[in-house]
């Protein structure tokens, strides 16, 4: 896999929730550390995602927001 994004986090699909149009996917990138992404149902099916499957969370810097209390 070759991509231009600099932040690629390897993990395991922990869970997913299928909605009407999208799927919310939770990937565990380290013990107790999770990242959540919302993707289309079509992408979910094309990637063959399922619980326990290895996957990558790919974060493009221009789309990451940081917040504090």
TILO-82806 format. One record per residue: x, y negated, z negated of N, C-alpha, C, O, CB in turn; residue number from 1. Coordinates in pm, 1 decimal. Glycine has a CB too. Layout:
<recs>
REC / n.east / n.north / n.up / ca.east / ca.north / ca.up / c.east / c.north / c.up / o.east / o.north / o.up / cb.east / cb.north / cb.up / resi
REC / X / Y / Z / X / Y / Z / X / Y / Z / X / Y / Z / X / Y / Z / NUM .
...
</recs>
This chain:
<recs>
REC / n.east / n.north / n.up / ca.east / ca.north / ca.up / c.east / c.north / c.up / o.east / o.north / o.up / cb.east / cb.north / cb.up / resi
REC / 84.6 / 116.8 / 0.0 / 0.0 / 0.0 / 0.0 / 89.5 / -123.4 / 0.0 / 173.8 / -138.3 / -88.4 / -96.5 / 0.4 / -121.7 / 1 .
REC / 72.5 / -211.0 / 96.8 / 143.1 / -337.4 / 102.4 / 40.6 / -449.2 / 96.0 / -55.0 / -452.4 / 173.6 / 230.3 / -348.0 / 230.6 / 2 .
REC / 61.9 / -541.5 / 1.7 / -28.8 / -654.2 / -15.2 / 52.1 / -778.4 / -50.2 / 168.4 / -768.6 / -89.2 / -134.8 / -624.5 / -124.7 / 3 .
REC / -9.6 / -894.6 / -36.2 / 61.3 / -1018.3 / -64.9 / 45.9 / -1063.5 / -209.8 / 121.4 / -1149.6 / -255.0 / 13.0 / -1126.5 / 26.9 / 4 .
REC / -48.9 / -1008.4 / -283.1 / -70.4 / -1048.3 / -422.3 / 49.3 / -1006.7 / -506.8 / 109.0 / -901.7 / -483.0 / -200.7 / -985.7 / -478.4 / 5 .
REC / 84.2 / -1088.1 / -604.4 / 199.7 / -1062.1 / -690.5 / 165.1 / -983.2 / -815.2 / 253.3 / -922.7 / -876.2 / 263.4 / -1191.4 / -730.4 / 6 .
REC / 39.3 / -982.5 / -854.2 / -0.7 / -918.1 / -979.4 / -80.5 / -791.4 / -951.2 / -200.2 / -797.2 / -923.1 / -83.2 / -1014.8 / -1066.3 / 7 .
REC / -13.3 / -677.6 / -958.8 / -76.2 / -548.6 / -934.0 / -61.6 / -465.3 / -1060.7 / 49.5 / -433.7 / -1103.1 / -12.6 / -476.1 / -809.8 / 8 .
REC / -174.7 / -430.2 / -1120.1 / -174.6 / -357.1 / -1246.1 / -233.6 / -217.8 / -1224.1 / -351.1 / -203.5 / -1190.3 / -254.2 / -434.2 / -1354.8 / 9 .
REC / -151.4 / -116.8 / -1243.7 / -195.0 / 21.4 / -1226.0 / -269.3 / 67.8 / -1350.0 / -228.1 / 39.7 / -1462.6 / -74.8 / 114.0 / -1197.1 / 10 .
REC / -379.1 / 138.8 / -1328.8 / -455.6 / 187.8 / -1442.5 / -546.8 / 302.0 / -1404.7 / -530.3 / 365.7 / -1300.6 / -536.3 / 76.6 / -1502.6 / 11 .
REC / -642.8 / 326.7 / -1490.9 / -738.4 / 436.0 / -1473.6 / -879.6 / 381.1 / -1489.5 / -906.5 / 301.9 / -1579.8 / -711.8 / 550.9 / -1575.6 / 12 .
REC / -969.1 / 423.4 / -1401.4 / -1108.6 / 379.9 / -1411.3 / -1165.9 / 435.7 / -1541.1 / -1175.6 / 557.0 / -1559.8 / -1193.1 / 427.3 / -1286.9 / 13 .
REC / -1203.4 / 344.5 / -1629.9 / -1258.2 / 382.7 / -1759.9 / -1408.7 / 401.7 / -1751.0 / -1463.7 / 496.9 / -1806.4 / -1224.3 / 277.3 / -1865.8 / 14 .
REC / -1475.3 / 309.4 / -1680.1 / -1620.1 / 318.2 / -1664.9 / -1663.7 / 228.9 / -1550.0 / -1585.2 / 149.8 / -1497.6 / -1692.6 / 278.3 / -1796.0 / 15 .
REC / -1788.9 / 242.6 / -1512.0 / -1847.4 / 154.6 / -1410.5 / -1997.4 / 148.3 / -1432.6 / -2058.6 / 240.9 / -1485.8 / -1814.5 / 204.4 / -1266.0 / 16 .
REC / -2055.4 / 35.8 / -1390.0 / -2199.7 / 16.8 / -1400.1 / -2252.0 / -30.4 / -1265.2 / -2215.3 / -137.4 / -1216.6 / -2235.6 / -85.1 / -1512.6 / 17 .
REC / -2337.2 / 50.2 / -1206.2 / -2390.2 / 21.5 / -1073.9 / -2512.8 / -67.9 / -1085.7 / -2608.7 / -34.6 / -1155.3 / -2424.8 / 151.6 / -999.4 / 18 .
REC / -2508.6 / -181.6 / -1017.1 / -2621.1 / -274.6 / -1013.8 / -2692.9 / -266.1 / -880.7 / -2669.6 / -173.4 / -803.1 / -2573.9 / -417.8 / -1039.4 / 19 .
REC / -2779.2 / -361.0 / -853.9 / -2857.4 / -361.9 / -730.6 / -2770.1 / -380.9 / -607.0 / -2795.5 / -319.9 / -503.2 / -2962.0 / -471.3 / -736.6 / 20 .
REC / -2666.9 / -465.5 / -617.6 / -2581.1 / -497.1 / -503.5 / -2434.3 / -467.9 / -533.1 / -2360.6 / -423.0 / -445.3 / -2597.8 / -643.3 / -464.3 / 21 .
REC / -2391.6 / -493.7 / -657.8 / -2251.2 / -481.4 / -696.0 / -2229.9 / -373.0 / -799.4 / -2324.5 / -318.8 / -856.6 / -2199.8 / -612.9 / -749.1 / 22 .
REC / -2102.9 / -342.9 / -821.8 / -2064.0 / -247.8 / -925.2 / -1959.8 / -314.8 / -1014.1 / -1861.8 / -370.2 / -964.5 / -2008.5 / -114.9 / -862.9 / 23 .
REC / -1981.0 / -309.7 / -1145.3 / -1883.1 / -361.2 / -1240.4 / -1792.7 / -244.9 / -1279.5 / -1839.1 / -144.4 / -1333.3 / -1952.5 / -425.5 / -1366.7 / 24 .
REC / -1663.5 / -259.4 / -1252.2 / -1567.1 / -152.4 / -1274.8 / -1470.1 / -194.8 / -1384.6 / -1414.0 / -304.2 / -1379.2 / -1490.7 / -117.7 / -1144.1 / 25 .
REC / -1450.0 / -108.4 / -1484.3 / -1355.6 / -134.3 / -1592.3 / -1236.4 / -41.2 / -1574.1 / -1251.5 / 80.8 / -1567.8 / -1422.3 / -114.3 / -1732.8 / 26 .
REC / -1117.4 / -101.2 / -1565.8 / -993.8 / -24.4 / -1551.0 / -910.5 / -42.7 / -1677.2 / -887.9 / -155.4 / -1721.2 / -913.7 / -68.9 / -1423.9 / 27 .
REC / -865.0 / 67.1 / -1735.0 / -774.5 / 60.6 / -1849.6 / -632.4 / 55.3 / -1795.0 / -585.9 / 149.1 / -1730.3 / -794.2 / 183.5 / -1946.7 / 28 .
REC / -563.3 / -56.6 / -1822.1 / -429.1 / -75.7 / -1767.3 / -319.8 / -37.6 / -1866.8 / -203.8 / -22.2 / -1828.9 / -410.8 / -219.9 / -1724.4 / 29 .
REC / -356.3 / -22.5 / -1993.0 / -269.1 / 25.1 / -2100.5 / -362.2 / 67.0 / -2213.3 / -477.9 / 25.1 / -2215.1 / -164.3 / -86.0 / -2147.7 / 30 .
REC / -315.4 / 148.3 / -2307.4 / -403.8 / 189.0 / -2415.8 / -466.9 / 67.3 / -2485.4 / -396.4 / -17.7 / -2539.7 / -326.7 / 273.9 / -2517.4 / 31 .
REC / -598.8 / 60.8 / -2482.8 / -670.9 / -47.4 / -2545.9 / -676.6 / -176.6 / -2466.0 / -735.3 / -274.4 / -2512.4 / -610.9 / -74.7 / -2675.6 / 32 .
REC / -617.2 / -179.7 / -2346.9 / -618.9 / -299.5 / -2262.3 / -699.0 / -270.2 / -2136.6 / -665.8 / -180.4 / -2059.2 / -474.4 / -345.2 / -2226.0 / 33 .
REC / -805.0 / -347.7 / -2117.9 / -895.7 / -324.2 / -2005.4 / -908.4 / -449.8 / -1921.0 / -893.0 / -561.6 / -1970.1 / -1034.1 / -279.3 / -2055.3 / 34 .
REC / -936.5 / -429.3 / -1793.8 / -966.4 / -538.7 / -1703.5 / -1092.1 / -499.4 / -1626.1 / -1107.6 / -384.3 / -1585.2 / -845.5 / -569.3 / -1607.0 / 35 .
REC / -1181.2 / -595.8 / -1606.7 / -1309.5 / -570.2 / -1541.0 / -1317.0 / -645.8 / -1409.3 / -1274.5 / -761.0 / -1399.9 / -1426.9 / -610.2 / -1632.4 / 36 .
REC / -1371.0 / -580.5 / -1308.8 / -1389.2 / -642.5 / -1178.0 / -1528.7 / -610.0 / -1126.0 / -1582.5 / -502.6 / -1152.7 / -1280.6 / -594.6 / -1078.1 / 37 .
REC / -1585.5 / -702.1 / -1052.8 / -1714.8 / -678.7 / -987.7 / -1688.7 / -669.6 / -838.3 / -1636.3 / -762.9 / -777.5 / -1819.4 / -792.9 / -1021.1 / 38 .
REC / -1725.5 / -556.6 / -779.9 / -1704.3 / -532.2 / -636.8 / -1836.5 / -489.0 / -573.8 / -1931.6 / -455.4 / -644.4 / -1593.6 / -423.6 / -613.7 / 39 .
REC / -1841.8 / -490.0 / -442.5 / -1964.0 / -447.3 / -374.9 / -1981.3 / -296.5 / -386.7 / -1884.8 / -223.1 / -408.2 / -1961.7 / -489.3 / -227.0 / 40 .
REC / -2104.8 / -251.8 / -372.5 / -2131.3 / -107.6 / -372.4 / -2056.6 / -39.9 / -257.7 / -2004.4 / 70.6 / -272.6 / -2283.0 / -80.1 / -361.3 / 41 .
REC / -2052.5 / -108.1 / -142.7 / -1982.8 / -51.8 / -26.4 / -1835.1 / -29.5 / -57.4 / -1780.1 / 75.6 / -24.4 / -1997.7 / -144.6 / 95.6 / 42 .
REC / -1770.6 / -127.6 / -120.5 / -1629.8 / -112.5 / -157.0 / -1612.1 / -0.6 / -258.7 / -1519.0 / 79.2 / -248.5 / -1574.1 / -244.2 / -212.9 / 43 .
REC / -1701.2 / 5.1 / -356.3 / -1696.4 / 110.2 / -457.9 / -1699.6 / 248.4 / -391.9 / -1619.8 / 336.2 / -424.9 / -1814.1 / 95.2 / -557.0 / 44 .
REC / -1792.6 / 265.7 / -299.0 / -1805.1 / 394.4 / -230.3 / -1685.1 / 422.5 / -140.3 / -1635.4 / 535.1 / -137.0 / -1933.2 / 397.7 / -147.9 / 45 .
REC / -1638.1 / 321.2 / -67.3 / -1523.1 / 340.2 / 22.2 / -1396.3 / 377.8 / -53.8 / -1314.0 / 454.5 / -3.8 / -1498.4 / 213.5 / 102.9 / 46 .
REC / -1380.8 / 323.9 / -174.3 / -1262.3 / 353.7 / -255.2 / -1273.4 / 488.5 / -326.8 / -1174.5 / 539.3 / -379.7 / -1240.2 / 242.9 / -357.4 / 47 .
REC / -1392.4 / 545.6 / -328.4 / -1411.9 / 674.8 / -394.8 / -1386.5 / 667.4 / -544.9 / -1334.6 / 761.7 / -604.7 / -1320.8 / 779.2 / -333.0 / 48 .
REC / -1423.3 / 555.0 / -605.1 / -1396.2 / 536.5 / -747.8 / -1484.3 / 626.2 / -833.1 / -1601.3 / 649.4 / -802.7 / -1416.9 / 390.6 / -787.4 / 49 .
REC / -1424.8 / 675.9 / -940.5 / -1496.3 / 754.2 / -1039.3 / -1416.7 / 747.7 / -1168.6 / -1297.5 / 717.1 / -1166.8 / -1517.2 / 901.7 / -992.0 / 50 .
REC / -1481.6 / 776.1 / -1280.2 / -1414.5 / 771.5 / -1409.1 / -1294.6 / 865.7 / -1409.0 / -1303.9 / 979.4 / -1362.8 / -1511.9 / 808.0 / -1522.4 / 51 .
REC / -1182.3 / 817.5 / -1461.1 / -1061.3 / 898.2 / -1469.1 / -970.7 / 887.4 / -1348.1 / -857.7 / 936.0 / -1351.8 / -1098.0 / 1039.5 / -1488.9 / 52 .
REC / -1017.4 / 824.8 / -1240.5 / -937.1 / 812.0 / -1120.0 / -838.9 / 695.9 / -1133.3 / -872.4 / 591.1 / -1188.4 / -1027.0 / 792.3 / -997.4 / 53 .
REC / -717.8 / 715.6 / -1082.6 / -617.4 / 609.8 / -1082.1 / -658.4 / 500.4 / -984.6 / -706.6 / 528.7 / -875.0 / -478.5 / 666.0 / -1045.1 / 54 .
REC / -639.1 / 375.9 / -1024.9 / -674.0 / 262.1 / -940.3 / -583.6 / 145.0 / -976.6 / -510.9 / 149.9 / -1075.9 / -824.5 / 223.6 / -956.4 / 55 .
REC / -588.8 / 41.4 / -896.7 / -507.9 / -77.3 / -919.2 / -597.8 / -199.5 / -932.7 / -691.9 / -217.8 / -855.4 / -406.6 / -96.8 / -805.0 / 56 .
REC / -567.4 / -282.5 / -1031.9 / -631.0 / -413.4 / -1043.5 / -534.5 / -510.6 / -976.9 / -420.3 / -525.2 / -1020.5 / -661.8 / -453.3 / -1195.8 / 57 .
REC / -579.9 / -576.1 / -872.6 / -494.9 / -666.1 / -794.7 / -547.3 / -807.4 / -815.2 / -661.6 / -838.1 / -781.3 / -493.0 / -627.2 / -641.9 / 58 .
REC / -462.4 / -893.0 / -871.0 / -504.1 / -1028.2 / -906.7 / -428.2 / -1127.3 / -820.9 / -305.4 / -1133.9 / -825.1 / -480.5 / -1056.4 / -1057.4 / 59 .
REC / -501.6 / -1203.5 / -743.8 / -443.1 / -1309.6 / -662.1 / -441.1 / -1435.6 / -747.2 / -545.0 / -1477.9 / -797.8 / -523.6 / -1331.8 / -527.9 / 60 .
REC / -325.6 / -1495.0 / -763.2 / -306.9 / -1607.5 / -853.8 / -405.8 / -1720.0 / -836.0 / -441.8 / -1784.5 / -934.5 / -171.7 / -1660.8 / -837.7 / 61 .
REC / -450.8 / -1746.4 / -716.8 / -542.6 / -1857.4 / -695.0 / -681.7 / -1830.3 / -748.6 / -764.8 / -1921.0 / -751.2 / -550.8 / -1888.8 / -549.2 / 62 .
REC / -709.6 / -1707.4 / -791.7 / -842.3 / -1670.5 / -840.8 / -845.6 / -1634.4 / -988.6 / -943.5 / -1575.7 / -1034.8 / -894.5 / -1555.9 / -761.5 / 63 .
REC / -742.5 / -1667.4 / -1062.9 / -737.3 / -1635.2 / -1204.9 / -763.6 / -1760.9 / -1286.0 / -700.6 / -1864.3 / -1263.6 / -600.9 / -1573.1 / -1242.8 / 64 .
REC / -856.4 / -1752.3 / -1379.8 / -888.2 / -1865.0 / -1467.2 / -847.4 / -1829.4 / -1609.1 / -860.2 / -1714.0 / -1650.0 / -1039.7 / -1901.2 / -1460.4 / 65 .
REC / -798.5 / -1926.9 / -1684.6 / -758.4 / -1908.7 / -1822.9 / -843.9 / -1999.5 / -1909.8 / -872.9 / -2112.5 / -1870.5 / -606.8 / -1938.4 / -1842.2 / 66 .
REC / -884.4 / -1952.9 / -2026.1 / -963.5 / -2035.9 / -2115.9 / -921.7 / -2015.5 / -2260.9 / -862.0 / -1913.5 / -2295.2 / -1111.7 / -2005.4 / -2099.2 / 67 .
REC / -953.4 / -2112.8 / -2345.8 / -928.2 / -2102.9 / -2488.1 / -1048.1 / -2157.1 / -2564.0 / -1132.9 / -2225.9 / -2507.3 / -799.8 / -2178.5 / -2526.9 / 68 .
REC / -1054.3 / -2125.7 / -2692.0 / -1160.7 / -2178.8 / -2778.3 / -1128.4 / -2319.7 / -2820.0 / -1205.8 / -2381.8 / -2892.9 / -1180.8 / -2090.6 / -2902.1 / 69 .
</recs>
